[in-house]
Amino acid sequence: MAVTEQRLSTRVLVIGTGGAGLRAAIELAEAGLDVLAVGKRPKEDAHTSLAAGGINAALATMDPGDSWQQHAADTLKESYLLGDPRTAEIVTRGAALGIDDLERYGMAFAREEDGRISQRFFGAHTFRRTAFAGDYTGLEIQRTLIRRTDQLDIPVLDGVYITRILTHEGVVFGAYGFDLTDGTRYLIHADAVILAAGGHTRIWRRTSSRRDENTGDSFRLAVEAGARLRDPELVQFHPSGIIQPENAAGTLVSEAARGEGGILRNALGERYMSRYDRERMELSTRDRVALASYTEIKEGRGTEKGGVWLDVSHLPRQTIMQRLPRVYQTLLDLQMLDITRDPIEVAPTAHYSMGGVWVRPEDHSTDVRGLYAIGEASSGLHGANRLGGNSLIELLVYGRITGQAAAAYAEALPAHPRSAKAVTEARAEVDGLLAADGPENVRALQRAIRDTMTEHAGVVRNEEGLRTGLSELAAIEKRMEDVGVHPDIAGFQDLAHAFDLRSAALSARATLEAALERRETRGCHNRSDHPGMDPALQVNLVWSPTTGITRESIPAVPGDIASLMEEVSTDGKLAE
């Protein structure tokens, strides 16, 4: 069968069409540079659209005492001192401009009666600095960015799966991929590539990521191009993901449900948070509530399906309909459950990759010349715990900065060598999988990885479990040599799943090996065999398949920010 291959050329290629990718593409187009954005799912349905709570910036519209320095101090303290101070400064200083950009593109923020942008408290923030649009902030940001890309006539290819970033002697020159519907190949030449294809939380059984997203694509593409990963073991588990139906397991019940007065009970009817945080109860931090629920389930006080109950039915119906409309509708759609009458069965769910591709704080460039990584694909800001609302502002700030950096890099290139060998290898990789006719099922192997990660690298980890996980993963990797790939009349999803499987396996190995190395409990990373924090491990763990794990020291926090790093009052606040 003849293979159709389209050849495209652009100055900068953006892989991923969520908020980070579109913001970078907008920056490039506004600078007059040729840019192409490619995504494997429709841009309207990118993962950014699921973000509910809000976006952080020290605008001081509600609390005049707020400042970018205080925002940076809160971010670094909450990171358990694993966040990069330079990255925190860049994001918090640039946050107000990020909000201005959204306003310039026409986004409708919630406002006070006098016209000021409303800002609300999120946990562990000293002041009210979370701007929002109802409980669908991410969706509104995504729509705003899409409108702007349309105005600028930025070409966006939906439904194209990138299989490899093309390099020659450590320098990027494009990417290779295929159309998910008809299998058409794409050879895209580019002077620079910005990787914005998300994290790796889909490699756990329960996750707030939907099917076929956040399978670790960014991690594999970057590593195979010659980049490294930083802190892949640092994964935020959200306390409340639904358990059923199976195909939607892990879908989030917004933190707002606890913020409005939701109560957590175990199968015995006990309000168990009194055992873990008597003062804050359900308003405790995300990592602590997730650990509490995990412990209740593990010790046999969970529901038959392995969850706990989150109950808002005691709240006035009007409150639920006005303050939790998305939660109400989601449960009605997925379970025919009326949350004004019945409790919701939930369990901890993998939610956010705080580690990611190793990047420089100044411009998010990687070890590979011309390759940049932004958004959840990258690392540096969040450390061992992410402040709610920080991820959305991070993608806007670095979308702008990295767009500018990629433009400057592309403009300064005197010549751009390409490699016929690299293109041949990329073609052969796809051909090889399409010809694969082994007995192993790609989906079954993906499920096996998810089971292994859930069992051995979930909310609580220990040496024995992590070593067992690595042993199970090695067996799965061996089985991967005998997969069968069978595209059909419906499209080339099976080929995409085979690449997703490779991404998941690489991401799982990096996560397990780094989790084994981090012999301490810090933030989201709970080691039952090492319950204390180890000062010697206040470092970033950098991983690659060739060098294994190296420890990277973190710069000192500047004095003016360090002096502001105090315990934040949690009275009445939901700690995210």
VEXDREN-2710 file (C-alpha; in Angstrom, 1 decimal):
% VEXDREN-2710
k/r/px/py/pz
1/MET/0.0/0.0/0.0
2/ALA/1.4/3.4/-1.0
3/VAL/2.1/5.7/2.0
4/THR/0.9/9.3/1.6
5/GLU/3.4/11.7/3.2
6/GLN/2.8/15.4/3.4
7/ARG/5.8/17.7/3.8
8/LEU/5.3/20.9/5.7
9/SER/7.8/23.6/6.6
10/THR/7.5/26.3/9.4
11/ARG/9.9/28.5/11.4
12/VAL/8.5/27.1/14.7
13/LEU/6.5/24.0/15.4
14/VAL/4.4/23.8/18.5
15/ILE/3.4/20.3/19.6
16/GLY/0.3/20.5/21.8
17/THR/-2.7/22.8/21.4
18/GLY/-3.7/23.3/25.0
19/GLY/-3.2/26.7/26.8
20/ALA/0.6/26.5/26.8
21/GLY/0.9/25.6/23.1
22/LEU/-1.6/28.1/21.9
23/ARG/-0.2/31.0/24.0
24/ALA/3.3/30.3/22.5
25/ALA/1.9/30.1/19.0
26/ILE/0.1/33.5/19.5
27/GLU/3.3/35.1/20.7
28/LEU/5.2/33.9/17.6
29/ALA/2.4/35.0/15.2
30/GLU/2.2/38.4/16.8
31/ALA/6.0/38.7/16.3
32/GLY/5.4/38.0/12.6
33/LEU/6.9/34.5/12.6
34/ASP/5.7/31.5/10.7
35/VAL/4.3/29.0/13.2
36/LEU/2.3/25.7/13.1
37/ALA/0.5/24.1/16.0
38/VAL/-0.2/20.4/16.0
39/GLY/-2.4/18.5/18.5
40/LYS/-3.6/14.9/18.7
41/ARG/-7.0/15.9/20.0
42/PRO/-9.3/18.8/18.9
43/LYS/-8.0/22.1/20.3
44/GLU/-11.5/22.8/21.8
45/ASP/-11.1/19.7/23.9
46/ALA/-7.5/20.2/25.2
47/HIS/-6.8/19.3/28.8
48/THR/-6.6/22.9/29.8
49/SER/-10.3/23.2/29.4
50/LEU/-10.8/20.9/32.4
51/ALA/-9.1/23.4/34.9
52/ALA/-11.8/24.7/37.1
53/GLY/-10.7/26.8/40.1
54/GLY/-8.8/29.8/38.9
55/ILE/-5.6/31.5/37.8
56/ASN/-3.1/33.2/40.2
57/ALA/-1.6/36.7/39.9
58/ALA/-0.8/39.2/42.6
59/LEU/-3.0/41.9/41.1
60/ALA/-3.9/43.2/44.6
61/THR/-7.5/44.0/43.5
62/MET/-8.9/42.6/46.7
63/ASP/-5.9/42.7/49.1
64/PRO/-3.6/45.8/48.5
65/GLY/-0.8/44.2/50.5
66/ASP/-0.2/41.4/48.0
67/SER/2.9/41.4/45.8
68/TRP/4.7/39.2/43.3
69/GLN/7.4/38.6/46.0
70/GLN/4.7/37.2/48.4
71/HIS/3.3/35.0/45.6
72/ALA/6.8/33.7/45.0
73/ALA/7.3/33.0/48.7
74/ASP/4.0/31.1/49.0
75/THR/4.9/29.1/45.8
76/LEU/8.4/28.1/47.0
77/LYS/7.3/27.3/50.6
78/GLU/4.5/25.1/49.3
79/SER/7.0/23.4/46.9
80/TYR/8.7/22.0/50.0
81/LEU/11.8/23.9/48.8
82/LEU/12.1/21.9/45.6
83/GLY/10.8/24.6/43.3
84/ASP/13.3/26.7/41.4
85/PRO/13.5/30.3/42.8
86/ARG/14.3/31.8/39.4
87/THR/11.4/30.1/37.8
88/ALA/9.1/31.2/40.7
89/GLU/10.3/34.8/40.3
90/ILE/9.7/34.8/36.5
91/VAL/6.2/33.4/36.8
92/THR/5.0/35.6/39.7
93/ARG/6.6/38.8/38.2
94/GLY/5.1/38.0/34.8
95/ALA/1.7/37.0/36.2
96/ALA/-0.1/40.4/35.9
97/LEU/1.0/40.7/32.3
98/GLY/-0.4/37.2/31.7
99/ILE/-3.8/38.4/32.9
100/ASP/-3.5/41.6/30.8
101/ASP/-2.9/39.4/27.8
102/LEU/-6.1/37.4/28.4
103/GLU/-8.0/40.6/28.9
104/ARG/-6.5/42.0/25.6
105/TYR/-7.8/38.8/23.9
106/GLY/-11.3/39.4/25.3
107/MET/-11.6/37.0/28.3
108/ALA/-14.4/37.7/30.7
109/PHE/-13.2/37.4/34.2
110/ALA/-15.5/37.5/37.2
111/ARG/-15.6/41.1/38.5
112/GLU/-16.6/43.1/41.5
113/GLU/-19.4/45.7/41.2
114/ASP/-16.9/48.5/40.6
115/GLY/-15.3/46.6/37.7
116/ARG/-12.2/45.2/39.5
117/ILE/-11.3/41.6/38.7
118/SER/-12.5/39.4/41.5
119/GLN/-9.9/37.4/43.3
120/ARG/-10.6/34.6/45.8
121/PHE/-8.6/32.6/48.3
122/PHE/-6.9/29.4/47.4
123/GLY/-5.2/27.3/50.0
124/ALA/-1.7/28.3/51.2
125/HIS/-2.0/31.7/49.6
126/THR/-1.3/34.6/51.9
127/PHE/-3.8/36.8/50.0
128/ARG/-6.7/36.6/47.6
129/ARG/-5.0/36.3/44.3
130/THR/-6.9/33.7/42.3
131/ALA/-8.9/35.3/39.4
132/PHE/-11.6/33.1/37.9
133/ALA/-14.5/32.7/35.6
134/GLY/-17.1/30.6/37.4
135/ASP/-15.9/27.0/38.0
136/TYR/-14.8/26.7/34.3
137/THR/-11.7/29.1/34.3
138/GLY/-9.6/26.7/32.1
139/LEU/-12.3/26.3/29.5
140/GLU/-12.7/30.1/29.3
141/ILE/-9.0/30.6/28.9
142/GLN/-8.8/27.9/26.2
143/ARG/-11.8/29.5/24.3
144/THR/-10.1/32.9/24.6
145/LEU/-6.8/31.6/23.2
146/ILE/-8.6/29.8/20.3
147/ARG/-10.4/33.0/19.3
148/ARG/-7.0/34.8/19.2
149/THR/-5.4/32.1/17.1
150/ASP/-8.3/32.4/14.7
151/GLN/-7.9/36.1/14.5
152/LEU/-4.2/35.7/13.7
153/ASP/-4.9/32.9/11.1
154/ILE/-2.5/30.5/12.9
155/PRO/-2.6/27.1/11.2
156/VAL/-3.6/24.4/13.7
157/LEU/-3.6/20.8/12.8
158/ASP/-6.0/18.7/14.9
159/GLY/-5.9/14.9/15.0
160/VAL/-2.2/14.6/14.1
161/TYR/0.0/12.4/16.3
162/ILE/3.7/13.3/16.6
163/THR/5.8/10.2/16.9
164/ARG/9.3/11.6/16.9
165/ILE/11.2/14.9/17.2
166/LEU/13.8/15.1/14.5
167/THR/17.3/16.0/15.4
168/HIS/20.8/16.1/13.8
169/GLU/23.8/16.2/16.0
170/GLY/21.9/17.5/19.0
171/VAL/20.0/20.1/17.1
172/VAL/16.2/20.0/16.3
173/PHE/15.1/20.3/12.7
174/GLY/11.4/19.2/12.9
175/ALA/9.1/16.3/13.7
176/TYR/7.4/13.3/12.2
177/GLY/3.9/12.1/12.7
178/PHE/0.6/10.7/11.2
179/ASP/-3.0/11.6/10.9
180/LEU/-5.2/9.7/13.3
181/THR/-8.1/9.3/10.9
182/ASP/-6.5/8.3/7.5
183/GLY/-2.9/7.6/8.4
184/THR/-1.4/10.3/6.2
185/ARG/2.2/10.8/7.3
186/TYR/3.6/14.3/8.2
187/LEU/7.2/15.3/7.8
188/ILE/7.4/18.8/9.3
189/HIS/10.6/20.8/9.0
190/ALA/11.1/23.5/11.6
191/ASP/13.9/25.7/12.9
192/ALA/12.6/25.3/16.5
193/VAL/10.2/23.0/18.3
194/ILE/8.1/23.9/21.4
195/LEU/6.8/20.8/23.2
196/ALA/3.6/21.5/25.1
197/ALA/2.0/18.0/25.1
198/GLY/1.2/17.6/28.8
199/GLY/2.3/15.3/31.6
200/HIS/2.1/11.6/32.5
201/THR/-0.8/11.1/35.0
202/ARG/-2.7/8.8/32.7
203/ILE/-0.2/6.0/33.6
204/TRP/-2.2/5.5/36.9
205/ARG/-5.5/3.6/37.0
206/ARG/-7.4/6.5/38.5
207/THR/-6.6/9.9/37.0
208/SER/-8.2/13.2/36.3
209/SER/-6.8/12.9/32.7
210/ARG/-9.1/11.5/30.1
211/ARG/-8.4/8.5/27.9
212/ASP/-5.5/9.0/25.5
213/GLU/-4.2/12.2/27.1
214/ASN/-1.2/12.8/29.4
215/THR/0.2/9.4/28.6
216/GLY/3.8/10.8/28.9
217/ASP/4.1/11.8/25.2
218/SER/6.2/14.9/26.1
219/PHE/8.5/12.8/28.3
220/ARG/9.2/10.2/25.6
221/LEU/9.5/12.7/22.7
222/ALA/12.0/14.8/24.7
223/VAL/14.1/12.0/26.0
224/GLU/14.4/10.3/22.7
225/ALA/15.5/13.6/21.2
226/GLY/18.3/13.8/23.9
227/ALA/16.7/15.8/26.7
228/ARG/16.3/14.7/30.3
229/LEU/13.5/14.6/32.9
230/ARG/13.5/16.3/36.3
231/ASP/11.6/15.0/39.4
232/PRO/9.2/12.6/37.5
233/GLU/8.3/11.0/40.9
234/LEU/6.6/14.2/42.1
235/VAL/3.0/13.7/41.1
236/GLN/0.1/15.4/42.8
237/PHE/-2.8/13.2/43.8
238/HIS/-6.1/14.9/44.1
239/PRO/-8.3/13.6/47.0
240/SER/-11.5/13.3/45.1
241/GLY/-11.8/11.4/41.9
242/ILE/-14.9/9.4/41.1
243/ILE/-14.7/5.6/41.0
244/GLN/-17.4/4.8/38.5
245/PRO/-18.1/4.3/35.6
246/GLU/-14.8/2.6/34.8
247/ASN/-14.2/4.6/31.7
248/ALA/-14.4/7.8/33.7
249/ALA/-12.7/6.7/36.9
250/GLY/-10.7/9.5/38.3
251/THR/-12.8/12.3/36.9
252/LEU/-12.5/15.1/39.4
253/VAL/-15.1/16.3/41.9
254/SER/-13.8/19.8/42.3
255/GLU/-12.1/20.9/45.5
256/ALA/-14.8/23.5/45.7
257/ALA/-17.1/20.7/47.0
258/ARG/-15.0/20.6/50.2
259/GLY/-14.6/24.3/50.1
260/GLU/-18.4/24.8/50.2
261/GLY/-18.7/22.5/53.3
262/GLY/-18.6/18.9/51.9
263/ILE/-17.9/16.2/54.5
264/LEU/-15.7/13.1/54.1
265/ARG/-16.9/9.9/55.7
266/ASN/-15.6/6.3/55.6
267/ALA/-17.8/3.2/55.1
268/LEU/-18.4/3.1/58.9
269/GLY/-19.9/6.6/58.6
270/GLU/-17.0/8.2/60.5
271/ARG/-15.9/11.7/59.7
272/TYR/-12.3/10.6/59.5
273/MET/-10.5/13.8/58.8
274/SER/-10.6/14.4/62.6
275/ARG/-7.9/11.7/62.8
276/TYR/-5.5/13.5/60.4
277/ASP/-6.1/17.2/60.7
278/ARG/-8.4/18.1/63.6
279/GLU/-8.2/21.8/63.0
280/ARG/-8.7/22.1/59.2
281/MET/-10.7/18.8/58.7
282/GLU/-11.9/18.7/55.1
283/LEU/-10.2/22.1/54.4
284/SER/-6.7/20.5/54.9
285/THR/-4.1/20.5/52.1
286/ARG/-4.6/18.4/49.0
287/ASP/-1.7/16.0/49.8
288/ARG/-2.9/15.5/53.4
289/VAL/-6.5/14.8/52.5
290/ALA/-5.4/12.3/49.7
291/LEU/-3.1/10.6/52.2
292/ALA/-6.0/10.4/54.8
293/SER/-8.4/8.9/52.3
294/TYR/-5.8/6.5/51.0
295/THR/-5.1/5.3/54.6
296/GLU/-8.8/4.8/55.4
297/ILE/-9.2/2.7/52.3
298/LYS/-6.0/0.7/52.8
299/GLU/-6.8/-0.1/56.4
300/GLY/-10.2/-1.6/55.4
301/ARG/-12.6/1.3/56.3
302/GLY/-13.3/2.2/52.6
303/THR/-16.3/1.3/50.6
304/GLU/-16.8/-2.0/48.8
305/LYS/-15.5/-0.4/45.6
306/GLY/-12.4/1.0/47.3
307/GLY/-13.4/4.6/48.0
308/VAL/-14.8/6.9/50.7
309/TRP/-17.9/9.1/50.7
310/LEU/-17.9/12.9/49.9
311/ASP/-21.2/14.3/51.0
312/VAL/-22.7/17.7/50.1
313/SER/-26.3/16.7/50.5
314/HIS/-26.7/18.6/53.8
315/LEU/-26.0/21.9/52.0
316/PRO/-29.0/24.0/50.7
317/ARG/-30.0/22.9/47.2
318/GLN/-29.6/26.5/46.0
319/THR/-26.0/26.6/47.2
320/ILE/-25.1/23.4/45.2
321/MET/-26.8/24.6/42.1
322/GLN/-25.1/28.0/42.2
323/ARG/-21.7/27.2/43.6
324/LEU/-21.1/23.6/42.3
325/PRO/-23.0/23.5/38.9
326/ARG/-20.3/21.6/37.1
327/VAL/-20.0/19.0/39.9
328/TYR/-23.8/18.6/39.9
329/GLN/-24.0/18.1/36.1
330/THR/-21.0/15.8/35.9
331/LEU/-22.4/13.3/38.5
332/LEU/-25.8/13.5/36.9
333/ASP/-24.4/12.7/33.5
334/LEU/-22.0/10.0/34.5
335/GLN/-23.9/8.2/37.3
336/MET/-27.4/9.6/37.3
337/LEU/-26.5/10.7/40.8
338/ASP/-28.3/13.7/42.4
339/ILE/-25.6/15.1/44.8
340/THR/-28.3/17.3/46.5
341/ARG/-29.6/14.0/47.9
342/ASP/-26.8/11.4/47.9
343/PRO/-23.1/11.2/48.7
344/ILE/-20.4/10.8/46.1
345/GLU/-18.1/7.8/46.1
346/VAL/-14.5/9.1/45.6
347/ALA/-10.9/8.0/45.9
348/PRO/-7.5/9.7/45.4
349/THR/-6.6/10.2/41.8
350/ALA/-3.4/11.1/39.9
351/HIS/-3.9/14.7/38.9
352/TYR/-0.8/16.7/37.9
353/SER/2.8/16.0/36.9
354/MET/4.9/18.5/38.9
355/GLY/8.1/17.2/37.4
356/GLY/8.7/17.0/33.7
357/VAL/11.3/17.8/31.0
358/TRP/14.4/19.5/32.3
359/VAL/14.4/23.1/31.2
360/ARG/16.4/26.3/31.9
361/PRO/14.4/28.8/33.9
362/GLU/15.2/31.8/31.7
363/ASP/13.5/30.5/28.5
364/HIS/12.5/26.8/29.0
365/SER/15.1/25.6/26.6
366/THR/16.2/22.0/27.0
367/ASP/19.5/20.0/26.5
368/VAL/18.6/19.9/22.8
369/ARG/19.3/23.0/20.8
370/GLY/16.1/24.5/19.4
371/LEU/13.8/22.3/21.6
372/TYR/11.7/24.0/24.3
373/ALA/9.2/22.6/26.8
374/ILE/6.3/24.4/28.5
375/GLY/3.2/23.8/30.6
376/GLU/2.8/20.4/32.3
377/ALA/5.4/18.9/30.0
378/SER/8.1/21.0/31.8
379/SER/9.4/21.3/35.3
380/GLY/10.8/23.8/37.8
381/LEU/8.0/25.8/39.4
382/HIS/6.0/23.4/41.5
383/GLY/8.5/21.2/43.4
384/ALA/6.8/18.7/45.7
385/ASN/3.4/20.4/45.9
386/ARG/1.7/22.7/43.4
387/LEU/-0.3/25.7/44.6
388/GLY/-3.8/25.6/43.1
389/GLY/-4.1/28.2/40.3
390/ASN/-0.4/28.3/39.6
391/SER/-0.4/26.0/36.6
392/LEU/-2.7/28.2/34.5
393/ILE/-0.6/31.3/35.0
394/GLU/2.6/29.3/34.4
395/LEU/1.5/28.3/30.9
396/LEU/0.7/31.9/30.0
397/VAL/3.9/33.4/31.3
398/TYR/6.2/30.8/29.7
399/GLY/4.0/30.5/26.6
400/ARG/4.9/34.2/26.0
401/ILE/8.6/34.0/27.1
402/THR/9.3/30.7/25.2
403/GLY/7.6/32.0/22.1
404/GLN/9.9/35.0/22.2
405/ALA/13.0/32.8/22.8
406/ALA/12.1/30.4/20.0
407/ALA/11.6/33.3/17.6
408/ALA/15.0/34.8/18.5
409/TYR/16.7/31.4/18.1
410/ALA/15.1/30.7/14.7
411/GLU/15.9/34.2/13.4
412/ALA/19.5/33.8/14.4
413/LEU/20.1/30.5/12.6
414/PRO/22.7/31.0/9.8
415/ALA/21.8/27.6/8.3
416/HIS/19.8/24.5/9.3
417/PRO/21.3/21.1/8.6
418/ARG/18.8/18.2/8.3
419/SER/19.4/14.5/8.5
420/ALA/18.0/12.0/6.0
421/LYS/19.0/9.3/8.4
422/ALA/16.8/10.7/11.2
423/VAL/13.8/10.9/8.8
424/THR/14.4/7.4/7.6
425/GLU/14.4/6.1/11.2
426/ALA/11.2/8.0/12.0
427/ARG/9.5/6.4/8.9
428/ALA/10.8/3.0/9.8
429/GLU/9.5/3.3/13.4
430/VAL/6.0/3.8/12.1
431/ASP/6.3/1.2/9.4
432/GLY/7.6/-1.3/12.0
433/LEU/4.6/-0.9/14.3
434/LEU/2.1/-1.0/11.4
435/ALA/3.7/-4.4/10.4
436/ALA/3.6/-5.7/14.0
437/ASP/1.3/-8.7/14.3
438/GLY/2.2/-10.2/17.6
439/PRO/-0.2/-11.7/20.2
440/GLU/0.1/-8.9/22.8
441/ASN/-2.7/-6.4/23.0
442/VAL/-1.6/-2.7/23.3
443/ARG/-4.5/-1.7/25.5
444/ALA/-4.0/-4.7/27.8
445/LEU/-0.3/-3.7/28.3
446/GLN/-1.3/-0.1/29.0
447/ARG/-3.7/-1.4/31.6
448/ALA/-0.9/-3.5/33.1
449/ILE/1.3/-0.4/33.5
450/ARG/-1.5/1.5/35.1
451/ASP/-2.1/-1.4/37.6
452/THR/1.6/-1.5/38.4
453/MET/1.9/2.2/39.0
454/THR/-1.3/2.3/41.1
455/GLU/-0.2/-0.6/43.2
456/HIS/3.4/0.4/43.7
457/ALA/3.8/4.1/43.1
458/GLY/0.6/5.6/44.3
459/VAL/-0.1/8.0/47.2
460/VAL/2.2/6.0/49.5
461/ARG/5.4/4.2/48.3
462/ASN/8.1/2.0/49.8
463/GLU/11.3/0.3/48.6
464/GLU/9.9/-3.1/48.3
465/GLY/6.9/-1.9/46.3
466/LEU/9.0/0.2/44.0
467/ARG/11.4/-2.6/43.3
468/THR/8.4/-4.9/42.6
469/GLY/7.0/-2.2/40.3
470/LEU/10.3/-2.1/38.4
471/SER/10.4/-5.9/38.1
472/GLU/6.7/-5.9/36.8
473/LEU/7.6/-3.1/34.4
474/ALA/10.5/-5.0/33.0
475/ALA/8.2/-7.9/32.2
476/ILE/5.7/-5.6/30.5
477/GLU/8.5/-4.0/28.4
478/LYS/9.5/-7.5/27.3
479/ARG/5.9/-8.3/26.3
480/MET/5.9/-5.0/24.3
481/GLU/8.2/-6.6/21.8
482/ASP/5.3/-8.8/20.7
483/VAL/2.5/-6.3/20.2
484/GLY/0.0/-6.4/17.3
485/VAL/-1.1/-3.2/15.8
486/HIS/-4.2/-3.2/13.7
487/PRO/-5.5/0.1/12.2
488/ASP/-9.1/-0.3/10.9
489/ILE/-11.7/1.5/8.9
490/ALA/-12.3/3.8/11.9
491/GLY/-8.8/5.1/11.9
492/PHE/-5.3/4.8/13.2
493/GLN/-6.0/4.9/16.9
494/ASP/-4.4/1.6/17.5
495/LEU/-1.1/2.9/16.1
496/ALA/-1.4/5.9/18.4
497/HIS/-2.0/3.6/21.4
498/ALA/1.2/1.7/20.6
499/PHE/3.1/5.0/20.8
500/ASP/1.2/5.9/23.9
501/LEU/2.3/2.6/25.4
502/ARG/6.0/3.4/24.7
503/SER/5.5/6.8/26.3
504/ALA/3.8/5.3/29.3
505/ALA/6.6/2.7/29.8
506/LEU/9.3/5.3/29.7
507/SER/7.5/7.6/32.0
508/ALA/6.7/4.8/34.4
509/ARG/10.4/3.7/34.5
510/ALA/11.6/7.3/35.2
511/THR/9.0/7.7/37.9
512/LEU/9.7/4.4/39.7
513/GLU/13.5/4.9/39.6
514/ALA/13.3/8.5/40.9
515/ALA/10.8/7.5/43.6
516/LEU/13.2/4.8/44.7
517/GLU/16.1/7.3/44.9
518/ARG/14.0/9.9/46.9
519/ARG/14.3/8.1/50.2
520/GLU/12.2/10.6/52.2
521/THR/8.7/11.9/52.6
522/ARG/8.3/15.4/51.1
523/GLY/5.0/17.0/49.9
524/CYS/3.3/14.7/47.5
525/HIS/6.0/12.0/47.8
526/ASN/5.2/9.7/50.8
527/ARG/7.7/7.0/51.6
528/SER/6.3/4.8/54.4
529/ASP/9.8/3.4/55.0
530/HIS/11.3/6.9/55.2
531/PRO/8.7/9.1/56.9
532/GLY/10.9/12.1/57.6
533/MET/12.2/14.8/55.3
534/ASP/16.0/14.5/54.5
535/PRO/17.8/17.8/54.1
536/ALA/20.3/16.0/51.8
537/LEU/17.4/15.4/49.4
538/GLN/16.5/19.0/49.0
539/VAL/17.6/18.6/45.4
540/ASN/16.0/17.9/42.1
541/LEU/16.5/14.4/40.7
542/VAL/17.3/14.5/37.0
543/TRP/16.8/11.3/35.0
544/SER/17.7/9.9/31.6
545/PRO/17.9/6.4/30.3
546/THR/21.6/6.8/29.6
547/THR/22.9/8.4/32.8
548/GLY/20.3/7.2/35.2
549/ILE/19.6/9.7/38.1
550/THR/21.8/12.6/39.0
551/ARG/21.2/15.1/41.8
552/GLU/20.9/18.8/40.9
553/SER/21.3/21.5/43.6
554/ILE/18.7/24.2/43.8
555/PRO/19.7/27.9/43.9
556/ALA/19.2/29.7/47.2
557/VAL/16.0/31.7/47.7
558/PRO/16.7/35.4/47.5
559/GLY/16.5/37.2/50.9
560/ASP/13.6/39.4/50.1
561/ILE/11.5/36.4/49.2
562/ALA/12.8/34.1/51.9
563/SER/11.8/36.6/54.6
564/LEU/8.2/36.3/53.4
565/MET/8.0/32.5/53.6
566/GLU/5.9/32.1/56.7
567/GLU/3.1/29.8/57.7
568/VAL/-0.1/30.9/56.0
569/SER/-3.3/31.2/58.1
570/THR/-5.7/28.5/56.9
571/ASP/-8.8/29.8/58.6
572/GLY/-11.8/29.2/56.4
573/LYS/-9.6/28.6/53.4
574/LEU/-9.5/25.5/51.2
575/ALA/-5.9/24.4/51.1
576/GLU/-5.1/23.2/47.5
END
